[in-house]
Amino acid sequence: MLITEDSLPEISTPKIDPNSEAISEEIPLPPEPQPQPPNEAGSNTRTDSYDWRGYLIEAASKTRKRRQIEDKAQTRFERLCRRFHIEVTN
């Protein structure tokens, strides 16, 4: 089916008087941000209590969690291989 200009429905549009003044509303602008003084401690966003020890503890925790997940996945994979008699060599 082809759509032609003649087959489109007529839509009424409001008529605007060219002699009338345009309605304008003032929109308040947000205030300009005030410049912040530079941080004396540097640009590091972490707190002083978070030092390399905290980083090492967090990294070790993530590694342990990742290894636990990998071990579970390996165990499930081996169980499926035994169930369907699939031999996998690494």
C-alpha positions as CSV (number, residue, x, y, z in Angstrom):
1,M,0.0,0.0,0.0
2,L,1.4,3.3,-1.0
3,I,0.8,6.4,1.2
4,T,0.3,9.5,-0.8
5,E,-0.1,13.0,0.4
6,D,-3.8,12.9,-0.7
7,S,-4.5,9.9,1.5
8,L,-3.2,11.5,4.7
9,P,-5.9,12.9,7.1
10,E,-6.2,16.6,7.5
11,I,-4.9,17.9,10.8
12,S,-6.0,21.3,12.0
13,T,-3.3,23.6,13.2
14,P,-3.8,26.6,15.3
15,K,-3.5,29.9,13.5
16,I,-1.0,32.4,14.9
17,D,-1.6,36.1,14.5
18,P,1.6,37.6,13.1
19,N,0.8,41.0,14.7
20,S,0.6,39.6,18.3
21,E,3.6,39.7,20.6
22,A,5.3,36.5,21.3
23,I,4.9,35.1,24.7
24,S,8.2,34.7,26.4
25,E,8.9,33.4,29.9
26,E,12.1,34.0,31.7
27,I,13.7,30.9,32.9
28,P,16.0,31.4,35.9
29,L,19.5,30.2,35.4
30,P,21.2,28.2,38.1
31,P,23.9,30.1,40.0
32,E,27.5,29.7,38.8
33,P,29.5,27.3,40.9
34,Q,32.0,28.9,43.2
35,P,35.6,27.7,42.6
36,Q,36.7,25.4,45.4
37,P,40.1,25.8,47.0
38,P,42.6,23.1,46.1
39,N,42.8,20.1,48.4
40,E,46.0,20.4,50.5
41,A,46.3,16.6,50.9
42,G,46.4,16.0,47.1
43,S,44.0,14.7,44.6
44,N,43.6,11.3,46.2
45,T,39.9,10.7,46.9
46,R,40.4,7.9,49.3
47,T,40.6,8.5,53.0
48,D,43.9,8.4,54.9
49,S,42.9,5.2,56.7
50,Y,42.8,3.4,53.3
51,D,46.5,2.8,52.7
52,W,48.4,0.0,51.0
53,R,47.5,-2.4,53.8
54,G,43.8,-1.9,53.1
55,Y,44.4,-2.4,49.4
56,L,46.2,-5.7,50.0
57,I,43.4,-7.0,52.3
58,E,40.8,-6.0,49.7
59,A,42.8,-7.6,46.8
60,A,43.4,-10.8,48.7
61,S,39.7,-11.0,49.6
62,K,38.7,-10.6,45.9
63,T,41.2,-13.2,44.8
64,R,40.0,-15.7,47.4
65,K,36.4,-15.1,46.3
66,R,37.3,-15.5,42.6
67,R,39.1,-18.7,43.3
68,Q,36.2,-20.1,45.2
69,I,33.9,-19.4,42.3
70,E,36.3,-21.0,39.8
71,D,36.6,-24.1,42.0
72,K,32.8,-24.5,42.1
73,A,32.6,-24.1,38.3
74,Q,35.4,-26.6,37.8
75,T,33.7,-29.1,40.2
76,R,30.4,-28.8,38.3
77,F,32.1,-29.1,35.0
78,E,33.8,-32.3,36.1
79,R,30.6,-33.7,37.4
80,L,28.8,-33.1,34.1
81,C,31.7,-34.7,32.2
82,R,31.4,-37.8,34.3
83,R,27.6,-37.9,34.0
84,F,27.8,-37.8,30.2
85,H,31.0,-39.8,29.8
86,I,32.9,-37.0,28.3
87,E,36.7,-37.1,28.5
88,V,38.4,-33.7,28.6
89,T,42.1,-33.2,28.6
90,N,43.6,-30.0,29.7
